Amino acid sequence: MPSTTRKRSKAADTRTAILDAAETHFARHGFDRARLEDVATACGIKRAAIFYHFKDKQELYEKTLKRLTTDLFIRIQEALSLSHAGAADLPARMLEALDVWMDFIGERPTFARLILRVAADAESDADSREAGLGSLFAGPFFEFIEDVLERGEKQGLLKPLSRDPLHIASTLAGATVFFVAAMPAFAGSRQFNPMDAKQYEAHRRDAIAVAKKVLGLPDNLVHPPLRPRETESPTSPS
């Protein structure tokens, strides 16, 4: 491998490691309390090396959020795509999209905690850096869901209780965010671990049952996964 190619490969690996560590620390501590020194230590590099890849802490934060939201949005778009299926498959694909969301949070519980931190910080400063999550994901995502709901309703395939994608997201996606990121704080002595495989799959079943009611789908609708789902336990909280 030529020297230049090796250097580029190493730089890409380092950048990925920095983003992985930043995701963990921003989720755990929030933007203000997360320390670049700790991010660097987790990557086995010096703090100054971070600035070779990112201009400052603000850019690192934004790129961390963008990586997460882009990955999730692509997966959900694929689940809802009708390019290789008939329109009649839309109801099952809506449930498949929920499965994709559940899988993503199971793999990356840090995202659930980041969502709550972003929301809490933006509450006190609506024009702050944290308010940008909407432009990164929520705006395009809600527009996409709105279009899917409209098509499904026109075709008589969906009978949603609400046509507002904000309400749909709050009921379906919001439940999983709370389950993963907030419920442990309320569990007390119950030794509750949302990422335990049995606990998480029970939540998945509940979420799908609720989704059928919210979207106006038949209770007996079965959606075979479009891709095999891992049988191992979701990722434990970091």
N, C-alpha and C positions, 0 to 999 in steps of 0.2 A: 504494500500500500504506500503510495507516495507520501512524503512528509506533510504536504499541504492538506491532503485528504485526512491523514491521521489527526492533524491539529483541529480540523473542522469537526471531525467525529468526537474528539475529546471535548471541544467547546460545547457541542450540542448535548453531550452527556452531562456536562457540568451545569448547563442551563436547566436541563430537566431536573437534575438533583436539587437545584436551588428552588425551583417552582414547587417541587414535592415538599421540601422542608418548609417553605413559606406557607403553603396550604395548611400544614399542620399547625404552625405557630400562629398564623392569623386566626384560624378557627379556635384555637385554645385561648388566645390572649386578646384578640381584637387588634385593630390597626395600631392604636396608640401604644399599647403595652407590649406588642411583639417587638423583639430586639433583633436587629440584623446580625449582631454577634452570635446569637443563638442559632439563627438560620445558617450562618457560615459554619459554625461548629458542627452542626448536624450533617453538613456536606463534606466536612473534612478540608475546608478551605479557609482562607483568611477573609475578614470582612471586606477588605478593599477589593477582593476578587469579584464580589457581587456587582460592583459598579462597572466592570468590564462588560457585563451582560445587561444590566439595567441602570438607567440614569439615576434613579433614586428609589427610596422606599415606596413612594407613591406609585411609580411605574411598576414596581414589582407586585404591589397589591393589585393593581388593575390587570396586569397580565395573568396573575393567579386566578382572578375571577373570570377573566375572559376564556382561559383554557378550560375551566370547569363548565361554563355555560355553553361554550361552542360544542364541546364533546356531547353534552346532554341533548342539545337542540338537534344535532345531527342524528342521534339515535332515535329521538322521538319522531322526527320527520320520516325516517326510514320505516318506522313501525306504522305510520299513518299513510304512507305512500300507496297510491292506488295504481301505480304504473305497471305493476305486475300482478294485479288482482282485479276482480270485478268490483263495481260499486257496492254490490250487496254484501261484500266482506267488511264494509266500514264499521258496523257495530263491534265485530270481533276485533278489528284493528284498534278501536278506541280502548278496549280492554288491554290489548297488547301494548299500547302506548303507556298505560298505567303500569303494566308489568315492567316496562323499560325503565320508567321512573323509579319503581321500587328496587329494581336491580342496581340502578346507578347509585342510589342512596345507600344500599347495602354494601356496595363496593367502596363508596366514598362518603362515609358518614360525616366527614369534615364539612361537606357542602351544606348539610342541614344546619350545622352549628354556625357556619359563615352566614347563611341566610338570616338567622336570628340576630347575629351581631350587626350585620348591615342594616337590618330594619331598626334595631334599637338605636344605632348611631344616627341614622338618617332622621329619626323622629325628632332629635334635638337640633339638627342642622340640615334642613331639607336641601340646601344647595351644596352640601359637603361632598367629598369624594365618594362616600358610601352611596349617595343617591344615584350614582351612575350605574348601579346594577340593572335598573330598568332599561337603560339604553343598550346595555350589553346583551340582555336576554329577555326580560319581561315584555318589552314592547313588541319585538318580532314574534315572540312566542305566543302572546295573546292574539295578535293579528292572525297568526297561523291557525290557532285553535278556533277563533271566530269563523274563519273561512270553512274549516272542516265541519263545525256545527251547522252552519248555514246550508252547506251542501247536503249533509245528512238529513236535515229537517225537510228540505225541498223534495228529497227523494223518498221521504216517508220512512227512513231507516232509524231516525233518532227522534225522541220526544223529550228533550231536556226540560227539567223543571225550571231552568233559567237559561236565557240566551246570552247572558253576560259571562265572558270567559274569566273575568275576575272572580265571580262567584264559583264557577266550576273549579278553578285552580285552588281557591281558598278551601273548598270542601274536600277535594281529593288530594292534591299535592300538600296542602297545609297540614293535613292530618298526619302524614308521614314525617314531615319536618318536626312537628311537635312530639310525635312518638319517639323519634331518635334523639333529638337535641334537648327537649325539655322534660319529658316524662320521668327520666331517672331522678330528677331533682324533687319530684313529688312522690316518689315511691316509698320513701321512708325506710323502714326495716324490711321491706319485701324483697330486697336483693334483686331488684329488677335490672335486667340487662337487655336493652332493646335489640342488640345485635346477636343475641342467642338465636340459633337457627329456628327453634320451635316457636319462640316468641315472635320472631320476624315473619315467619310464614303464617302464623295466626293473624297477625296484623294485615298481611297481604290478602288473606281470605276476606277479612272484614272490609278492607278497602275496596275490593272488587265487588262485594255485595252492595256497598254504598254507591259505588259508581253506576251499577245497573239501575238503581233507583233514581239517581241524579240525572242520568242520561236517557231515562225512559226505555231501558232495554229489557228484554224478557229475562226472568229469573233463571230460566233453564239454558240461557245462552252459554255455550262452551267455546272457548277460544284456544285452539291448539297453538302453542308458542311457534313463532316463525323462525326462531333459532333456539337451540338447546340451552336450557338454563342450568347454571352450575348447581350441583347438589350440595356442595360444601357450605359451611356456615358463612354468613355475611362477615365482612371485615369487622373486627373488634374495634371499639372506639380507641383513638390514639390519645 
